[in-house]
Amino acid sequence: MIGTTLRKVGEIVRDDAAAVRKDAEAVEHAVAHAPHPRWQWQAVGGAIVVLLVLGFLLARSCSVSIPPPEGTAMGSAVLVLPAPLRAAASCQPMAESGVPVQRCVVAARHPMLSGSITSGRDLIFHARLVPRTRLNETVGQWRSAGSTVLADGAVFAALSASAAVQYANPSTGLLLDTGTFAGSAGAREFLSRAGLLQ
């Protein structure tokens, strides 16, 4: 009797185990081979696009600009000229030992030169961008040449013995030197009108 009961229990357990195994295989097959709905693929694609855009924006916002090596040309000086001077002058690049120099001309009839501050002549000036060490060397040369210093703070401005303007802006790297003016008063007026001295 106990043997018969145990046999029946064994058959029931075996039948139940087979049923459970069959159900488990059916669930596994359904999960493994069921295609995902289209909206799920669209959501995944949209999420990937959003992550790529955010990654790009993050990379752009965290990038740092590396300054050029010492002695390397830094670009066009015309871009850092004060707006009044940039508007008044026409500039052309010149070649000079690897440093881009702009030769600029302000026409004699331009209002910036009114009052005959250049004795009726066009004003020619040269502008270039240089590294800080070269800028400091040039300012030192201007000082040792006996130039009359007009400003020596955020910018350096001086008048040479021939009433030519010598200008340096350490924050932009701009060096600018002009042709001669009719006198020191005309050179000072030009510095003011051009926006070089604020």
C-alpha positions in Angstrom: 0.0 0.0 0.0 2.7 2.4 0.8 4.6 1.3 -2.3 1.5 1.9 -4.4 1.0 5.3 -2.9 4.6 6.2 -3.4 4.4 5.1 -7.0 1.3 7.2 -7.6 2.9 10.2 -6.0 6.0 9.7 -8.2 3.9 9.6 -11.3 2.1 12.7 -10.3 5.3 14.5 -9.6 6.8 13.3 -12.9 3.7 14.5 -14.8 3.7 17.8 -13.0 7.5 18.3 -13.7 6.9 17.5 -17.4 4.0 20.0 -17.5 6.2 22.7 -15.8 9.1 21.9 -18.2 6.7 22.2 -21.2 5.3 25.5 -19.9 8.8 26.9 -19.3 9.9 25.9 -22.8 6.9 27.7 -24.3 7.6 30.9 -22.3 11.3 30.8 -23.2 10.4 30.3 -26.9 7.9 33.2 -26.8 10.3 35.6 -25.1 13.4 34.7 -27.2 11.7 34.8 -30.6 9.0 37.5 -30.2 9.6 40.5 -32.4 9.7 43.9 -30.6 7.0 46.4 -31.6 8.0 49.2 -33.9 7.4 51.9 -31.3 10.1 50.3 -29.1 12.7 50.4 -31.9 11.7 54.1 -32.6 12.1 54.9 -28.9 15.6 53.2 -28.8 16.6 55.1 -32.0 15.4 58.4 -30.5 17.3 57.8 -27.3 20.5 57.1 -29.2 20.1 60.3 -31.2 19.5 62.3 -28.0 22.6 60.8 -26.4 24.8 61.5 -29.4 23.6 65.2 -29.5 24.2 65.6 -25.8 27.7 64.0 -26.1 28.6 66.3 -29.0 27.4 69.4 -27.0 29.3 68.3 -23.9 32.5 67.7 -25.9 32.2 71.2 -27.5 31.5 73.0 -24.3 34.5 71.4 -22.5 37.0 71.8 -25.3 39.9 74.2 -24.6 41.7 76.2 -27.1 45.5 75.7 -27.0 47.5 78.8 -27.6 49.9 78.6 -30.5 53.6 77.9 -29.8 55.8 80.9 -29.1 56.7 82.7 -32.2 53.9 81.3 -34.3 51.8 83.6 -36.3 48.4 84.2 -34.6 46.1 85.4 -37.3 44.9 88.6 -38.9 45.5 91.8 -37.0 42.6 93.4 -38.8 40.2 91.4 -36.7 41.4 93.0 -33.4 41.6 96.6 -34.6 39.1 98.9 -32.9 35.9 99.3 -34.9 36.4 102.9 -36.0 39.9 102.2 -37.3 38.8 98.9 -39.0 36.0 100.7 -40.8 38.3 103.6 -41.9 41.2 101.5 -43.2 41.6 99.3 -46.2 44.2 96.6 -45.4 46.3 94.1 -47.5 48.5 91.3 -46.1 52.3 91.6 -46.6 54.9 89.0 -46.2 57.5 89.5 -43.4 59.5 86.7 -41.9 56.6 84.4 -41.1 54.6 87.0 -39.1 51.5 88.2 -41.1 51.6 91.9 -41.4 48.7 94.0 -42.6 49.6 97.2 -44.6 46.6 99.5 -44.0 45.7 102.8 -45.5 43.3 105.5 -44.3 42.5 107.8 -47.2 43.4 111.5 -46.7 39.8 112.6 -47.2 38.4 110.2 -44.5 36.9 112.0 -41.5 39.3 110.3 -39.2 42.1 112.4 -40.7 40.1 115.7 -40.9 41.9 118.8 -39.8 44.9 118.0 -41.9 46.4 115.9 -39.1 48.5 114.1 -41.8 49.1 117.3 -43.9 46.6 116.0 -46.5 48.3 112.7 -47.1 46.9 109.1 -46.8 47.9 107.5 -43.5 49.7 104.2 -43.9 50.0 101.9 -40.9 51.2 98.4 -40.3 49.4 96.0 -37.9 50.4 92.6 -36.8 49.7 90.1 -34.1 52.7 88.8 -32.1 53.3 86.7 -29.0 53.7 88.5 -25.7 57.5 88.1 -25.6 57.9 89.7 -29.0 55.4 92.5 -28.1 57.4 93.3 -24.9 60.7 93.3 -26.9 59.2 95.8 -29.4 57.8 98.1 -26.7 61.3 98.0 -25.0 62.9 99.1 -28.3 60.4 101.9 -28.7 61.1 103.1 -25.2 64.9 103.0 -25.7 64.6 104.9 -28.9 63.3 107.9 -26.9 59.6 107.8 -27.9 57.2 110.0 -25.9 55.0 107.6 -23.9 51.3 108.6 -24.0 49.8 105.5 -22.4 51.4 102.7 -20.4 48.8 100.6 -18.8 46.3 98.2 -20.4 47.8 99.4 -23.7 51.1 101.1 -24.7 51.0 104.2 -27.0 53.9 106.4 -27.8 55.0 109.0 -30.3 58.3 108.7 -32.1 60.5 111.7 -32.7 58.9 112.1 -36.2 55.4 112.1 -34.7 54.5 108.5 -35.8 52.3 106.5 -33.5 53.6 103.3 -31.9 50.9 101.2 -30.3 50.8 97.8 -28.5 47.9 96.0 -26.9 49.1 93.0 -24.7 45.7 91.6 -24.3 45.3 91.0 -28.1 48.9 90.9 -29.2 48.4 93.8 -31.6 51.4 95.9 -32.6 50.6 98.9 -34.7 52.9 101.6 -36.1 51.9 104.5 -38.4 53.4 106.9 -40.8 54.1 110.4 -39.6 51.6 113.0 -38.6 51.7 116.8 -39.1 52.6 117.0 -35.4 52.1 115.4 -32.0 48.7 117.0 -31.6 47.5 115.3 -34.8 48.9 111.9 -33.7 47.1 112.2 -30.4 43.9 113.1 -32.2 44.3 110.0 -34.4 44.7 107.8 -31.3 41.5 109.1 -29.9 39.4 109.0 -33.1 40.7 105.5 -34.0 39.5 104.1 -30.7 43.1 103.0 -29.7 43.0 105.0 -26.4 39.8 104.5 -24.5 
